[in-house]
Amino acid sequence: MAAFSSRAAKSLNGGAACRATDRNGNFLEQGREFEGVSSVAPRSVEFLKSTVSHGSNFVRDNVGSIDVIVGPMFAGKTTALLQRVRKEVDAGRKASLVKSDKDNRYAVSAVVSHDGIQMPCVAVPNLAKFRERVGEEAYKQIEVIGIDEAQFFDDLLEFCQSAADVDHKTIIVAGLDGDFLRRRFGFVLDLIPLADSVTKLHARCELCNQPAPFTFRKTVDTETEVIGGVDVYMPVCRQHFFSGKNAVEIARSVLQIHHDPRQSTPTAANDLEAKSLQTTNSRAV
């Protein structure tokens, strides 16, 4: 039974020869050469080496990246973002922070975490304005861009894709992955297929101290975007997300009864308030 082996007779000039042999290595077809068969691999390797050494587009040292940090409120997303940006700056890279001008809770021109860590930033209504605000020459010099409260930017996907793929910048994004009803918030989740890394942070449930993947709104506001801190939101586990949601619905009914004279019977209001108290007490169990 015949086997095939390759013997490179002319490997230096790319003209290798292949011959059929038996198990003992004896040629079955003396003198017959299959020119060019084994020369493909050496030439391919030489081509790849050439593209690397000459800085071809096939291999780039300055390729960009997208890293996404998500989680509920009070999970440490902004803190993680600032730590990462600080690490890049300490490594000698030029970095810039940007946030939505909707978020003015702690400062207008700084990204501030809930534990007080802060760094200066550019506050803009959309990310297209960031490039315009810093100027074209300054933008070209920036190597790292940190984006805080990313859920507020409608052009998040387009900006990050262009900045990473075309401008070769490192993009670090921090934002909510879901709103107070656990629905997708903004376009943060659209970045996941494009991301080099995705980090999901958890807070601690305010009611039981268990890991909290969700954000609960304490008020009866129904709008998706309501800027606030501990006075409006709290992190919760799965169990207390549902029990807290029931309590808020009951509270909303109580408020409606108190504000609607046609329904403001003492019995109805008292019954709902009793249910609200019962639900609230069960949340601490």
N, C-alpha and C positions, 0 to 999 in steps of 0.2 A: 504494500500500500504506500502510495507516494505522499510526501508532505512537502510544504513549500517553505523555503527560507530565503532570506535576502542577504546577499554579500555585496557590500559597497566597494566596488573595484575602483570607482573614480569619484569618491566622496568630496574631494577638494574642489573639483570643478563642477559638481552637481550632476555628473553623468553616471550614477550608480547602475549596477546591473543586477537582475534577479534571475535565478536558475532553479528548475525543479530538481529536487533531490529525493533519495529514498531515506529510510530510517537511519542508515549508516552514513549519510552525508554524501553519497556518490551521486554525481550528476546523471540525470536520466536523459537529458537532451544537451549533449556537449556542444558548447559554442553558441547556443541560442540565447540571446539576451533580450530582455523586455525593457528596452530603453525608456527612461523617463518615469517609470513606475515609482521607484523609491526616491526620486529626486524631488517629489512634491513636498514632503515633510521638511527637508533641510531648507528649501527655498522659502517655505511659509514661515519657518522660525527666523530666518534672516530678515524677512519682510517685517515681522513683528518687532524684532530688535531695532530695525531701522526706524520704524514709526515712533518707538519709545525714545530713542536717542535724539531724534530730530524734533521732538515736541509735537508730534502729530496730534490731531483732534481725537484720535482713538484713545489716547491716554493723556489725562490732564491732571496736573497737581493742584490746580485752583478750582476744582469742581465744587459746586455749592451743595447745600444740604438743608433739610427741613426737619426740625424736631418739635414735636407737639406735646404740650403738658396740659392735661385736662383733669376735671374733677369738680366736685361741688364747691360751694362757697366755704371759706375757712379751712380748706384742705392744704394750704401752703403753696398754691400755684405761683403766685407773685413772688414769694420768697425763693422758690426753686428757680424761677426765671432770673431774678436778680443775682443769685449765686452763680448761675451759669454764665451770665454776661460778665460778672466780675472776674470769673476764672479766665474767660477769653481775653479780657483787658490785661490781666496779670501776665498772660502769655505773650503780650506784645501786639495783640490784634486791635484794630480800630473798630469800636462798637458804638451803636446808637440805639436808644430806646424810643418807642413810639406807643402812644395809647390814644384811645378815643377821647375827644373833648367832652363827651357826655359824662365821663367819670371825673367829677371834681370834688369827691368826698373829702380827701385829705389835702390835696394840692393840685394846682392847675398845671404846673410845668414839671412835675416829678411823678415817678411811679413809686407808690408807697404801699408796703405790705401791711397787713393787719397788726403785725408785731412791731411796726415802726421803722423797718428798714426802708431806705429810699435812695433813689438815684435820679438825676435829672433826665427829662425826656422831652419829646416833641409831641404836643397834643394836637390832633387833627380830626376833622370830621370824616375823612376817608383816607385810605392809604395812598391813593394817587397824589394827594396833597403833600404827603411826607417828602417825596422826591422833590417836589416844587419848593417846599419850605426850606429844606437844607441846601438846595442848589445843586446843579448837575455836577460840578467839580467835586464838591464835598461828598456827594452820593457815590461817586466813583471810588473814593478813597475808603469808604466804609466797607468793612469785611464782615461784620456781624450785626444783624438787626434783631432786636428783641421786641416782640409785640405783646402788650398786656391787654387784658379784657378783649380778646380777639373776637368774641361773639358779636361785638357792636359794629364790625366792619363788613359792609356788604360786598366790598371788592377784595376780600381776604384771599380767596382762592387765586384770582388772577394775579394779584401782587406777589404772593409767595412763589407761585410757579415761575413767574418771570424773573424774580430776584434770584432764585436758586438755580434755575436751569439756564438762563440767558446771562445773568450778571454774575453768576458763580459766588453768591453770598451765602453765608450761614444764617438761616432764619430760625429763630427760637420763638415759638408761639405758646402763649398761656391763655387759657380761656375756659369758660363753662361748656361742658358737652351737652348739658340739658337744662331746661328752664324749671320753674317751680312746679310744673305739671309733668316733669320727666319727658318732655318733648325735646327734639333737637333744637338747639339754640344757635341761630345764625348759621355760619358756614364753616365752623370749626371742624365738624365731622367730615366735611368734604375734603379736608387735607389729608386724611388718613391714607388713602391710596397713594399719595405722593410723598408721604413722610418717610424719612430714614429711621425715625424712632417715635414711639408713642408711649407716653407715661400717664397712667391713670392713678391719681392720688385720691386718698380717702381722708375725710375728716373724722371726728369723733362725735357720735350722736349726742346731742345736747341733753337728751332725756335718759339715756342708759349707758352712755360711754362706749357703746359698741362701734365698730367701723361704720362710717356713714358715707354712702355713695351718692346721696340725694340732697337737694336743697329744698327746704320747706319755707314757704312764705307765711309769716305770722299774721299779716294784715288781710283784709278782705278785698284788696285790689285785684282786678282781673287782667290788667294789661301785662303783656309779656315783659316789657322793659320798665322796671321800677328800680331806680338806683337807691341803694340803701345798705346798711351794715347790720349789726346785731339787733338793731331796733326793728328790722323788717324781716330778716332771714335767720335761719338756723340750719345746721347740718343734721340730718336724721338718718337712721337705719331704715330698712324696708318696713319693719313692723310699725314704727312710729310715724312713718310717712303716711300710712293709711289711717291710723287712729287720729293723727293731727289734722288730716284733711277732713275727716268727719266732724271734728270739733269746730273747724273754721266754717264749714257749711251750716252747722247749727247756729253759730254766732252770727253769721250773715242773716239767717232767718229771724233771729231775735232782733237785730237792728232794723230789718225791714218792718217788723211788727211795730216797733217803737216809733218808727217814722211814718207809718201809715195809720191814720186815725181810724180807718175802717176795720183794721185788724188788731187794734191795740186793746184787746181784752186782757184783763189781768190773768185769767186762767191760761190762755194760750201762751202768753209771754213767760209765765212762771214755769209751765211745762217744758218749754224749750230751754229755758235757763237751767232747769234741773237736769235735762239731758246733756247740756253742754258741760256742766260740772261733773257729771258722771263720766263722760268721755275723757275729760281732762285728767281726772284722777286715775283712770285706767291707763293713761299714757306713761305714768310713772312706775307702773308695775313691771 
